[in-house]
Amino acid sequence: MRRKVGVLGVIGVGLCLHLSGCAGGSSSGSQPPPPAKPDPAVWINDFCGAILPLGDLGQQQAPKPAQGDLAAAKQAVSDSLGKIKDALSPAIEDLGKLGPAPEPAGEQAKAKLLEVFTPAHQQAVDAKAKLDAAPVSAAPVQEAATALVSVGDKLTSLEKPLADLQSSPQLDGAAKQSANCQKLEK
């Protein structure tokens, strides 16, 4: 009985492999060709273009409402969180749409940015929504201001987003020629 199960198992696996086209051998063109490697110059320009709008966040000043004016403080913190949210949304979306990198260093750089941007964006969205729904009082403004500082710290940790690309001469060279990457370096 044991031999019958073994033979039937081998026949079943062989049949399955044959029917699914996984048995190797020659196929009549049923396998698509491997995808072409993306052009490093195009990929890196799109990568830098995705994060270019975030450069404006570095120019953003901390809110400085008049002492004791909680309504103004609430509005200033809400506005700052909104600017961060609005800058991160398209960056996350564009990085997500960016195809595979031509080099592993590009994938690592993209993943590193998304690992920071995605939770920072969500924190800004949540803090802004909570603040906007709260009455004008010190506690919600302070809580949102703390979230604003936390988001800022996360984003500041990525001071040089192109540094990870230096391990790839191909991407590093393309970045030095890319108009979008040059704008980031200024």
N, C-alpha and C positions, 0 to 999 in steps of 0.2 A: 504493500500500500504506500509506503514511504517513497518508493521509487516512482510510482505513478504521479504523486503530487509534485515531486521534483521535476519530472519530465513535463508535466502539464504547466508548471510554473515557468520553466524555461521557454516552452512554446508560447505561452501567454505573453511573456516579456518580449520575446522576439517578434511576435505578431504586433504587439503594441508599438514597438520601436519602428517596425516596418511601416505600419499604417500612419504613424505620426511623422515620418520622414526623419527620424532621429537615428536611424541605423547606419548612417554614414553612407559610403558609396557615392555613386554619381547621381546627382539629381538633375532634372531637366530645367535648371534655372529657377527652381521654386524658392530658393533662398535669396533674399534681397542683398544687394551689395552692402558692405559696411558703409556707414555714413561718412561723408567727406569730413576731414578735419576742418574746423572753422578757420578762417583767415585771422591770424593773431591781431593784425592792425584793425580790422573791423570789430572784432570781439572786444579788444581793450578800449576802443573809442566808445563803444556802447556801454561798457562797464563804467567808465569814467563819466559818461553822460548820465547814467542812472543816479550817480551820487553827487553830481555837480550842483544841483539845487540846494544841497545841504550846506554848501559853503556859506550861504547867507546866514545860517544859524550862528556861525561864529561871530558875526557882527552884532548879534542881538544882545542888547544890554539887559541886565536884571531890572525887573520892575522896581520903581522908586516912587510909590505914591506918597502923598503928604502924610505925616505922622498922625495916626488916629483916624484916618479916613478909610474905614473898612470897605465901603462900597467901591472906592477907587482901587484899593488893594485887591479886592476880589476880581474886579474887571481886569486889572493889569496881569494878575497871575493866570486868569482864564485866557486872556489874549496870548500870553507867552506859550502856554500849553497848546493852544490852537495852532500857533505858528509851527511848533515842533511837529505836531500831528500832521499838519498839512504838508510839511516838507518830507516827513518820513513816508507817508502813504505812497506817493509815486515812486520813491526810491525803492521801497520794498517790492512794489509791483513790477517795476522795470528790471530789478535784479532777478526776480522770479521768472520773468519772460526771457531773460538772457539765456541763450542756448549753452550747451556744454562748452567749457573753456578748451582751448587747444592744448593746454598744458595743465598738469595737476596743480601748480601754484595758483592758477587762475580760479580753479574750483575752490581751493582752500581760502583764497581771499574773499570770494563771493560768500562762502559759507560763514566766514568770520563776521562779515558785515551783517548778514541776515541774523546771526545769533545775537547780535547787539541791537540791531534796528527793530526787530520784531517785538521783543519784550519792552523796549523803550517806547515804541509807538503805542503798544497796548496800555502801558502805564500812563502815558500822557492822555490817551483817550479816556481811560477810567477816571483819572484825577480831574480832568476837565468836566466830565459829565457829572461827577459827584459834587464838584464845586458849584457848577451852574445850577444844580438842583437844590443846593443848600441855601438857607437864609443868610443874610449878611450878618456874620458874627466871626469872632476871632478864630475859633477852633477849625472850621472848615478852610478858612483862608490859610492858616498855618499848615494844616495837613496838605493842602494842594501845593503850597510853597515848598514843603519838604519833598514832595513828589517831583516838583520841577527841578530841584537841585539834584535829586537822584537821577533823573533822566539826563540832565546835563552832564553829570559825572560819567554816565555810561557812554554818552556820545563822545566826550572828551577822551575816553580811553582809546579811541580810534583816531588819534591825532594825525597819523600818517597812513591813510588807507592803501597807499600804493607800495608800502615798504615790503609787504609779503610777496610782491611780484618780482622783487630783485633776485630771488632764487632761480628765476627763469630768465636767462639771457634773451630769449625770444620775446617774452611778454614785456620785460623791462625795456628792451630796445624799441618795441612798438609803442609803449607808453610814452617814451621820450619824444616820439614823433606825432603822437595823437593830439589833435587840437583840444579835445575835451580834457585830457589828462594834463595838458599844459596849463589850462585854466585852473585846475585843482591845485597846482603847485604854487600859484600866485598868492 
